[in-house]
């Protein structure tokens, strides 16, 4: 699957890249755990709410252009051909 990162999540303190190809994961939860292992605690804390039972408040995850909140949330199943987009929640005007 392809995982794309946006805004400050591309910074070296987080993912440190714009895009990666990632081996298959069963669901968004597993992907988040594996990405956190690779990218570290700061990424983990942005991706997950405490306890890893749901996404953090400062992140939006999309699978093939659809927000996971409108699918099966953190348990949204993933396939090898999926495009995963991870955005930070940003505000501005």
N, C-alpha and C positions, 0 to 999 in steps of 0.2 A: 504494500500500500504506500501511497505517497502522503507524507505529513508536511504541511506548510505552516510556518509560524509568521505572525504579523506583529508590527510595531515593536515595542521594547522586548517582546519575547524572543526576538532575533539577536538581542545583545548577548555578549559573552557571559554575562552573569546568569543568563537563562539557557536558551537552546544554543545560542552562538551560531545559528545558521538560518537561512530562509526556508530551506526545504530538505527533507531527507526521504530516502526510501527505507521503509521499515518492514521487517518480516511480519507475517500474519499474526494477528492477535484475535482472541475470541470476542472481546468487547472493548468498549471505551475504558472501563476500569483497568483491564489488563494493560492496555496501551499506556495509560497514565502511569501505572506502576513501573513499566519498563522504561518509559521516557524519563521518569524521575530517577531511576537507577543510573541511567546514562548522564543526565544533565544536573543532578544534584538536588539538594534540599530546597534551594530557592525556587527552582522550577516546581518541585513537589508542592510547596506551600502555596504557589499561585494556582496550580491545577486542581488541587483537592481542598475540600472543606475538612475540618478536623475529623479524624477517624476514617477517612477515605470512603465514606458512604455516599458522597455526592460531590459534584464539581464545586470548586471554590466560587465565591461571589464575584471574583475579578476575572473570570475567564469564560469565553464562549467557545464551544466546540461544535463544529459542523461536520457532518458526514454527507458527502455528495451534495453539498449545498443546502442541507437541512439541519437546523439546530437540533441537537440531541434531546433538548427539553421537550420537543414535539414528537420524538420517537420513543425510545425506551430509556431515556436518561443515560446515566452512567453504565447501564447494562445494555446499551444499544449494540447489537452484534455487528462485527466487522468482517469484511472479506478482503482478499488480497488485492482486488482491483479498486478498492475504495480510495477516495480523496478525502483526507482529514484536514480540516483547517482549524487552527487554534489562534484565537484572537484575545487580547486583553480587553476588558471593558474600559473604554476611555470616554471622557467627557470633555466638552469644549464648546466653543462658539465662534 
